[in-house]
Structure formats: structure tokens, C-alpha cells
Amino acid sequence: MATIYDVSLLAGVSLATVSRVVNNTGKVSDKTRQKVHDAMAQLDYRPNTIAQSLASNRSNSVGVLVSQLDGPFYGPLMREIESVLRSANKHVIIAAGHSDAAQEKEAVEFLLSRGCDALIVDAEIVTNDYLRELCQGKTPVVLINRHVEGIADRCVHLDNLKGGLLASRHVLEFGHSRIAYISGPLFKLDARERLQGHKQALAEHGLAFDEALFFEGDFREEGGYEGMATLLDSGEPFSAVVCANDQMASGAIALCLERGLRVPEEISFVGFDDIPFPRYISPKLTTVSNPIQDMGHMAANWVLKEVYGQSDIEFNHKFEPQLVVRESVQRALG
């Protein structure tokens, strides 16, 4: 088996130069770098990552915990984190919590056991106390999609309450007063905060929150479809629907079209997240931005800055949502 010494001899360079090329550190000319890579290829040499880890006390790997592995929301998040870290010659290990406290804790323990240099954690169910305790451990942790008092400097999150406020204000400003609301599962903090924003918007216009116009969904298309069916079958009149995410809005609109209801002529819709596909349906969905890729980028930047010492990194903790106006809201009739 070839060694780093064999590579240095064949390439005609020092051990330190080979080390700089292998670890992508320090300045090495392109010509010299190519000589080292050619020698490595000729000798079929592969760096011993375990030995590197023991020598440097770094694994050059970052653990990432996400809620789910499917859907249009978490894919862009994971892709952005991986891209930023890969550009810095770091790798990610991904685990899923599946919106279950026990599985979230198990996933965290797995990532810690792999010797990750840091963790990026999107945890929905475990308590704030658990996360605060986790952040006191030896492995640096940054939270994404969640704000926790006491460790705010480690949190990258969206102002979900403001987002809910923007969505409902928009339909209210178009003259709608009977507004149905399809929420995400209320055990999730972002769903509760978006609902709180909806209620605040109603109160600003002197309107009371009506439980008869509320359905607790699941952040999936099926939940929006079921919620819309339940609301229509209730017989309660309403002219607009605010959905806590775009996936549920898509399911709700599909149900309306199946029943021959015109959108937005008969029912207006607003979603949340600004994921790609609602931009291309008809009508194009008015929604609230949730820059999950930017938040993933920032979480990765936090790791590069705080763990790997890249001092030129910019970092922002809190992201502000923006209303994205398209075609799915029309002025209320009458």
C-alpha cells in the first residue's frame, strides 16, 4: 500500500507539500499540485482519513439533522449546506428526526458518535432545555428553523409570526373578511407562530378568529386537500383561504378545481414558503417567502467561522419573510 512518503518521492516534492495538497491548505502552485495528484493516481494512493482525524483532532465532517428527507423544502436546505461545506473541503453526514422526539435524540447521538466536528440541527420536537444542554457539550451546534432563548447566537431562523401576519393582511386588504385558515400541525413551533400572525392580522381589522373556519393540517398536499374538503362541507361561508405552507395550498386548490370552484374568482388563496412548483401552476400562487436555502447557507457559514476559523465569513441569525404577490388573490365580491 502506497504511503505519503512514496507520493513525495515520485512527485519530487517535500512531505509538507504533499500534506498541503492532500488537506487543501496553504499555497501550492498549480503545476506542483498537479504533480502530486498525478503521483497519487499512479500509486493509487488514498489519504488515511482516520489517521488525519487523529492527528488534527478534526474529522472534516459536519452532522446535519433534518426533520424529513423528502419534499421540496428540505432538499434545497440539504443541498445548500452540502454545497457550502463541500467548497471548503468538508463533508456532511445526514440523519432524519421524523418529527419524533425520541428519533431526534437518537439521530443527534448517532451524529455525535461519528465524531462530527459540528452539528447543524433542525429539531422540531425536542425541548428547548434539551437543545440548550446539547449546546453546552464539546461539539459545536447551530440550530436552524428555530429560535431558543439563551442560545440565540446559535440560531438561524425565520420570523414566522411576521410571515403569518403578512399573508393574512394581504387578503384582508383585498376586502375579505371571512377567511379560512389551514394550519400546519400545531405541535410544530413554526405552525403555531404562523397561526399567531394570522390571528393578529384579524385583530388589527377588528375581526375575531372563528374556529369554524380553522383546520389543522400536516404541511403536506394531502392535508390541504382534506382541510379544504372539511371547510367546504361545513357550510360555513368564506371567500379566501390562508394556508400555512405552499404544499397544503396546492392540495386545497386541487380540491377546489375538482369541485368546479374557480380560483381566485370564487376563492382566493395565499400560501407560505415560496417553494418552486406553485410558481408554475395556474393561477400562480401568492405566498410568503421562506429563504430556507439562505438559512442553510448561513448555518454552514456559522460552522466554517466558529469551528474552522474562517474569519471572513458573514453571518446573519434572523431572516425576514417577504410577501410574494402573484395571481391567486382577487378582491372580495360585494
N, C-alpha and C positions, 0 to 999 in steps of 0.2 A: 504494500500500500504506500502510495507516494506521500511525502511529507512536505511541509513548508520549506524545509531545507533543500529538498530536491527541486522545488519550484524556483528558489532563489538561484541555484546553481545553473539550471537550464536557461533561465531568463537573463542571467548575468547581472543580477541586482542584489541589493542587500536584503536581509531578512526584514528589516524595518520597512523597506519599500513594499515588499510583498504584503506585509501586515496592513499597510495603509491602503493598498488596493483591495485586499480582502474585506476590510472593515469600512471601506469608503470614507476614510478620514485623511486629513492632511492633503497637501498639494503633491500631485504626481502628474507629470506630463502625459499627454495623450499617447505619445509614442511608447513611453515606458509602461504605461498602463496596459497597452495592447500586447507588449512583450510578455507581461506577467499573465494576462488572460490566455495567450497562446500557449505558454508553458503549462498552465493549469489544465488546458484542454488536452494537450499532448500527453500529459501524465495522468489524465483522468482524476485530477486532484479536487477534492471537495473539503472545504473547511469543516473542522470538527466543532459544530455549534455548541455542544455540551462543554467542551474544553474552553471555548471562548467565553461562555457564560460564567464558568467557574473563575476564569482569570479576571474578567472585567466586572463581575457581580451584576451583569446585565444579561437578560435573555433576548433583548431586542424584540420582544413580543408584547402586545397590549391586549388585554382581555376586554371583550365587548359583550355586555349583556343587553339584549333587546327583549321586548315583550313577545313579539311574533317574528317568524321568518318569512311569512308570506304577505301579500297585499302590496299596494302601491305606495305605502307610507314608509315602511321600514327598509325596503330595498334601497331607495335613494339615500337613506341615512347610513346604512352599512357601506354602500358603495363610496360615499364621500369620505367616511372615516378611513376606509381601507386605502383610498387613493392618496390622501394626505400623508398617512403614515408610511405607505409604500415609497412615496417620493423621498422620505427621509431614511429609507433602508430599514424600516421596521415592519413587522408583520402582525396580523390580528388573529386572535382566536375568538370565535363567536359562540355564545351559548344563548339559549332562549328561556325566558321565565314563564311564558304561557299564562300570564295574569293569575298566578297562583303563588302565594307567599312561600310555601314550602319549596316549590320548584325554583323560585327566585333565589332563595338562600342556598339551595343545592348548587345552582349554577354559579353563584359567587364563590362558593367553596371550591368548586371544580377549577375555576379560573385562577384562584389563588394557588391551588395545588400545582398548577402548571408553571409556576414561577414567573408569572407575567410582571413586567416592570411597572405597570399601572393598569387600572380598570376604568373603562367608560361604562357607566351603569344607567340604563333606562329601566328603573324598577317602579312598578305601578302599585304593588300591594303591600310590600314590607313597610313597617312603620318608620316614621321619621327617627325615632330613637335608635332603631337598628342601623339606619344609614349614618347617623351621627357616630355611632360606635364603630362602624366599618371605616369611617374616615379617620379614626384615631389609630388605626393599625399601621403597620410598616409599609404596606403597599399603597401608593397614592391613588386616590379615587376622585373622579369627576362625575357629577350627575348630569343627566340630560333629560329634558322634558319634565323637570321637577324642581321646585324651589323649597328648600328646607331651612328654617330659621336656625342660626348658629353655625351653618356651614355654607352660607350664601356665596362665599368666594369660590366654591367648588361646584356651583350650579349653573347650568346653561339652560335657559327656559324661555317660554313664550308667555306674554301677558294674555292668558286665556280669557280672563274676565273682560278685558277690553275688547277682545275679539268677539265674544258673545254680544257685547254691547253694540259694536259696530254693525253686526249682522241684523239685529232686531231693529235698531234705529233706522236702518235703510228702508225696511218695509213699512215702518211707521211713518216715515217721511213721505212715502208714496200713498198715504191715506188709509192704509189697512189698520183696522182696529180689532178684528177677530183673527188672531194669529195662532196657528197651531205650532207646537214645538215637539220635535223628535230628538230626544237627548241620547247621549252615549250612556253606557252602564254607569250608574251613579256611585259605584264603589271606586271609580277612577277619578282622581283629582281634577284632571282637565275637563271631564264631563261636568262635574259639579261647578267648576268655575265658569264654564261657558253658559250653563243654565243660570247662574247668578247674574251674569251680564245681561241675559235676556230679561230676567225679572226687573233688573234695574232700568232697562230701556222702557219697559212697560210703565213702571212707576213714574218715570220722567214725563210720560204723556198722560198721566192720571188714570192709567188702566190697571186693573187688578189681574194677577196671574190666575188663570182658570184651569183647574186640574182636569176638567173635561176636554181640554184642548192639549193635553200633555200625554206623551207616550215615551217610555223608557226603552230605547233601542240597544243595539250591541256594537255600533260602529261598523257594521257590515251592510252590504246591499240588502241582504235578507231582512235585517232589522228595519230598514227603511221601508221596504215593501210591506212587511207585516204591520208596521206602525201606521202607514198610510191607509191600509185596509181598515184597521181598527178605528181610525179617526173618521173616515168617510162613513163607515157603518154605524157610527154612534148617532148620526143625525144632527150633530152639533154644526151650526153654520160657521165657516171660516173662509177667508179669501187668500190667505198666504200661509206658507209653512217655512219655518226656520229649522234646519237640520244641523246637528252638531258636528257632522262631517260630510264630505262630498260623496262618500260611498253610500251612506244612507239616503242622501238626497237623490242619487241616481236610482236606487231601488224604489223610492217613493214616486218619482216621476214616471218610472216604468209602469207602476200600478195605475197611475192616473191615465196614462195613454191606453192601457188595456181596457179601461172603463170609459173611454171616449171623452175624457176631460182634456181641454186644451190648456197648455202651459205656454205662456203665462196669462193668456186671455181670461181663463176662469180661475186658475190658482197660480199664485206667484211662489217662487222658491228661492231660498238662499242656503248655501252650504257653508262648509268650513274646511280648510286645509289647502285648497288650490292645487290638488293633485292633477296630473296631466289629462286624463281622459275626459273629465267633464268640460274641458275647453273645446271639445270636438263634437259633443252631442248637440242635438237641436231641441230646444234652444240652448245656447251656450250658458253655462251655469254661473250666475253671480255668486261670489263666495268670499271668504276671508283668507288671506294668505297665512300660511304656517311654514316658515322657511326652514324646514327640517334639515335640508342639505347644508344650509349655512350653519345651523346649530351643530350638526355633526362635524363640520369643518372646525368650528370653534372648540369643540370638545377635544378634537385631535390636536389642535394648536395648544391647548392647555397642557396636554401631555408632553408635547415637544418642548414647551417652555419650562414647565415645572420639573419634569423628570429628566429630560435630555439636555437641558441647558441652552436651548436656542433662544437667546435673549432678544432677538429682533422680531419676535412673534407678537402680533397684535391679538388682543383678547377682549371679548365682549360677553358679559353674562346674560343680559336680558334683551330679548328681541320683541319688537313692537309689530303687531299684526296690521295689515292694511286691507281695506275693502277693495275687492276686485269686481268692478261693475261690468256685467255682460248683458245677457238678454232675458233672464228668467224672472224678472220682476217688472210688473206693469202697474200703473196707477189703479187704485181700487175704483170699482164702478159705483156710481151713486155718490 
